[in-house]
């Protein structure tokens, strides 16, 4: 059993205009079929969704943003507590949505209203046990499957924004990499800043601002070696 404990209660919960503030993420990874050279993100990427207690639908990990943490820390904590994953969080929100909590979907009162911020999380570690394993099963899905299983419109919007973000980041980072390759400088320093929040630790470094370099090459249709 996991030694980590999930936070309980709402005594530290943040609110804004009677809306409970919520933070969550779309965990994602590069598919195992790295020999599949395509720029179609719906094929190259898998996203992680989790089950809800006593419900048949799947959701992305999310939960209350508390007053002793940043909104990014809340998103990472919820991913760990509900889905048992850690990774690299892109600190640019995918968007902000207002919705009702799952238990209050059909209630017309203000009770249960939420304002949710969603982020993209590149998964680097999956734990075998996690705090809410008994309440949440996890399932990796291709993007098309995830779209079909999204119960609410705001979740589909977040998934669309997620794909747009990856496409835009991939484009900019590939251009930056091309500029580095074409640079007359014969060497790369230990940590060269190419663009804000983009740092190359080594030509073979695995991380590129929230996505793997192997994915960046594969999505452009270039050989992986």
C-alpha positions in Angstrom: 0.0 0.0 0.0 1.2 3.5 -0.8 2.8 5.4 2.0 1.7 8.7 0.5 -1.6 10.2 1.7 -4.1 12.2 -0.3 -5.3 15.5 1.1 -8.7 15.4 2.7 -11.3 18.1 3.5 -11.7 21.6 2.1 -10.5 23.8 5.0 -7.7 25.2 2.8 -9.8 25.3 -0.4 -9.6 28.5 -2.5 -12.8 30.1 -3.8 -13.5 33.0 -6.2 -16.9 34.6 -6.6 -18.5 31.5 -4.9 -16.7 29.2 -7.3 -14.4 26.5 -6.0 -11.0 26.8 -7.7 -9.9 23.6 -9.3 -6.6 22.6 -10.9 -5.9 19.6 -13.1 -3.9 18.3 -16.1 -4.0 16.1 -19.2 -1.2 13.6 -18.6 0.4 12.4 -21.9 3.2 10.3 -23.3 4.7 9.4 -26.6 3.3 6.1 -28.0 5.6 3.1 -27.9 5.5 2.7 -31.6 8.5 5.0 -32.2 9.1 3.5 -35.6 5.8 5.0 -36.8 7.0 8.2 -38.5 4.1 10.5 -38.8 3.2 14.1 -37.9 -0.4 13.1 -36.8 -0.5 13.9 -33.1 -3.7 11.8 -32.7 -1.5 8.8 -33.5 1.8 9.8 -31.8 0.3 10.8 -28.5 -1.5 8.9 -25.7 -3.3 10.6 -22.9 -4.2 9.3 -19.4 -7.7 9.3 -18.0 -9.0 7.9 -14.8 -12.2 6.4 -13.6 -14.5 8.1 -11.1 -16.0 6.3 -8.0 -19.4 4.9 -8.7 -19.5 6.3 -12.2 -18.9 4.8 -15.7 -17.2 7.9 -17.3 -13.5 8.7 -17.4 -12.0 12.1 -16.5 -8.7 13.8 -16.3 -7.1 14.1 -12.9 -8.1 17.3 -11.1 -9.1 18.6 -7.7 -9.2 21.6 -5.4 -6.5 24.3 -5.5 -5.5 24.9 -1.9 -4.1 28.1 -0.2 -0.7 26.7 0.6 0.3 25.8 -3.0 0.6 27.3 -6.5 -1.9 26.3 -9.1 0.8 24.4 -10.9 1.7 22.5 -7.7 -2.0 21.7 -7.3 -2.2 20.2 -10.8 0.9 18.0 -10.1 -0.4 16.9 -6.7 -3.7 15.8 -8.2 -2.0 13.9 -10.9 0.0 12.0 -8.3 -2.8 11.5 -5.9 -5.5 10.4 -8.4 -3.5 8.9 -11.2 -0.1 8.0 -9.7 2.0 9.8 -12.2 4.7 12.4 -12.1 6.2 14.4 -14.9 7.0 17.7 -16.5 4.2 20.3 -16.3 3.9 22.9 -19.0 3.1 26.0 -16.9 0.9 27.6 -19.6 -2.7 26.8 -18.9 -4.7 25.0 -21.6 -7.6 27.2 -20.5 -10.0 28.0 -17.8 -13.6 26.6 -17.6 -16.5 27.0 -15.3 -18.5 23.8 -14.6 -20.3 21.9 -11.8 -18.7 19.1 -9.8 -19.7 15.7 -10.9 -22.1 15.2 -8.0 -23.9 18.5 -8.8 -24.3 18.4 -12.6 -28.1 18.5 -12.5 -28.4 21.0 -9.7 -29.6 24.5 -10.6 -28.3 26.3 -7.5 -24.9 27.9 -7.2 -23.7 25.0 -5.0 -21.1 22.8 -6.7 -19.9 25.5 -9.1 -16.2 25.2 -10.0 -13.6 27.2 -12.0 -11.0 24.9 -13.3 -7.6 25.4 -14.8 -6.1 22.7 -16.9 -2.4 22.0 -17.8 -0.4 19.5 -19.9 1.8 17.1 -18.0 4.4 15.0 -19.9 4.5 11.8 -17.8 8.0 10.6 -16.8 7.1 8.2 -14.0 4.2 5.8 -13.3 3.8 4.5 -9.8 2.5 1.1 -9.0 0.7 2.3 -6.0 -0.7 5.8 -5.3 -2.9 7.4 -2.7 -6.3 7.1 -4.4 -5.7 3.8 -6.3 -8.7 2.3 -4.7 -11.0 5.0 -6.1 -9.4 5.6 -9.5 -8.3 3.2 -12.2 -6.1 4.7 -14.9 -6.2 4.1 -18.6 -4.0 5.2 -21.5 -5.9 6.2 -24.6 -5.2 7.5 -28.0 -6.5 11.0 -28.6 -9.5 9.8 -30.7 -10.6 7.5 -27.9 -10.2 10.2 -25.3 -12.4 12.6 -27.3 -15.1 9.9 -27.5 -15.0 9.3 -23.8 -15.0 12.9 -22.7 -18.4 13.3 -20.9 -18.4 17.1 -20.9 -17.8 19.7 -23.5 -15.2 21.6 -21.5 -13.1 18.4 -21.4 -13.2 18.1 -25.2 -12.2 21.8 -25.4 -9.2 21.2 -23.1 -8.1 18.3 -25.3 -8.4 20.4 -28.4 -6.3 23.1 -26.8 -3.8 20.5 -25.7 -3.2 19.3 -29.3 -2.9 22.8 -30.5 -0.3 23.5 -27.8 1.8 20.5 -28.8 1.7 21.4 -32.4 2.7 25.0 -31.7 5.5 24.0 -29.2 6.8 21.4 -31.6 7.0 23.9 -34.4 8.8 26.5 -32.4 11.2 24.0 -30.8 12.0 22.4 -34.1 12.8 25.7 -35.6 15.0 26.5 -32.6 16.8 23.2 -33.1 17.4 23.9 -36.8 18.9 27.3 -35.9 21.2 25.6 -33.4 22.3 23.0 -36.0 22.9 25.7 -38.6 24.8 27.9 -36.2 28.5 28.4 -37.0 29.4 27.7 -33.4 31.2 24.3 -33.3 30.2 23.5 -29.7 27.2 23.6 -27.4 27.7 24.8 -23.9 26.5 22.8 -20.9 23.2 24.7 -20.8 22.4 26.9 -23.8 19.2 29.0 -23.7 17.5 28.9 -27.1 14.2 30.5 -26.3 12.5 31.4 -23.0 12.0 28.2 -21.0 13.9 26.1 -23.6 17.3 24.8 -22.5 19.5 22.1 -24.1 21.6 20.4 -21.5 23.2 18.1 -24.0 22.7 17.2 -27.7 21.2 13.9 -26.5 19.1 15.3 -23.8 15.7 13.6 -23.4 13.7 16.6 -22.3 12.7 19.6 -24.5 10.4 22.0 -22.5 7.8 19.4 -21.6 8.2 17.0 -24.5 10.9 14.4 -25.6 13.3 15.2 -28.3 12.6 11.8 -29.9 9.0 12.8 -30.2 10.0 16.1 -31.7 12.0 14.3 -34.4 9.4 11.7 -35.0 6.6 14.2 -35.4 8.6 15.9 -38.1 9.1 12.7 -40.0 12.9 12.6 -39.5 14.9 9.4 -38.7 15.3 8.7 -35.0 18.9 7.7 -35.2 
